[in-house]
Amino acid sequence: MRFSSVFVLASLVASSFASTVADVQADIADITTKLHALDDSITAFPTSGGTLTQALAIHNNAVALGSSIDQGATDTAAVTPNPVSDADGRSILDSFEALEPTINHALVGIVDRKAAFTALPLGGIPALVKQDLANLNASTSNIEAALIGSAPAGLVGEATDLKNRIDAAFATAIAAYA
Ligand SMILES: *[C@@H]1O[C@H](CO)[C@@H](O)[C@H](O)[C@H]1NC(C)=O
């Protein structure tokens, strides 16, 4: 009796750290919203004559996206079952791949605006952008690892290819701010 109570308690504790495929899909939806907000704020920043308010909006959107990615990484790493089913793995990977054009657009856009950030009257904005890029890269690395770690065997290669493409895009942008 006592033993089975301990077992039930242990199961409850374990389940409180587990997440479902639906949690992961909800996280990806949130990441998608935050990524578009970030990309839109970068696009809205003109290549000359932008304001400090606009630059800070980009920073705030980058921080918000980072939090969403971190939540997604936590849930994806704790998803049960692991690996997820072939159908769920396909659907999760499709959702991630759908983000790729916007990630690339945002990263190219931020590089294109480096001179405009440097020209702002308050110094330090390029350094802030550099830090935001480093943080987003680190968060993205974590969710990529969790995605690969929970992928069914038949999708590991495709998930790894996606990771390599996104990492390369980050490396290019980070190098521009080095
Ligand atoms: C991105 O983050 C990963 C994991 O922290 C790191 O290994 C990699 O060097 C980072 N990329 C760049 C360009 O800094």
The ligand as a Tripos MOL2 file, in Angstrom:
@<TRIPOS>MOLECULE
LIG
   14    14     1     0     0
SMALL
NO_CHARGES

@<TRIPOS>ATOM
      1 C1         25.1440   29.5960  -31.6410 C.3       1 LIG1
      2 O1         24.9310   28.8850  -30.4300 O.3       1 LIG1
      3 C2         25.5700   27.6270  -30.3580 C.3       1 LIG1
      4 C3         25.1470   26.9660  -29.0500 C.3       1 LIG1
      5 O2         25.3640   27.7810  -27.9640 O.3       1 LIG1
      6 C4         27.0670   27.8260  -30.4460 C.3       1 LIG1
      7 O3         27.7200   26.5760  -30.4380 O.3       1 LIG1
      8 C5         27.4140   28.5790  -31.7310 C.3       1 LIG1
      9 O4         28.7810   28.8590  -31.7530 O.3       1 LIG1
     10 C6         26.6230   29.8710  -31.8100 C.3       1 LIG1
     11 N1         26.8590   30.5120  -33.0960 N.am      1 LIG1
     12 C7         27.5020   31.6610  -33.2060 C.2       1 LIG1
     13 C8         27.7230   32.1400  -34.6000 C.3       1 LIG1
     14 O5         27.9190   32.3030  -32.2450 O.2       1 LIG1
@<TRIPOS>BOND
     1     1     2 1
     2     1    10 1
     3     2     3 1
     4     3     4 1
     5     3     6 1
     6     4     5 1
     7     6     7 1
     8     6     8 1
     9     8     9 1
    10     8    10 1
    11    10    11 1
    12    11    12 1
    13    12    13 1
    14    12    14 2
@<TRIPOS>SUBSTRUCTURE
     1 LIG1         1 GROUP 0 **** ****
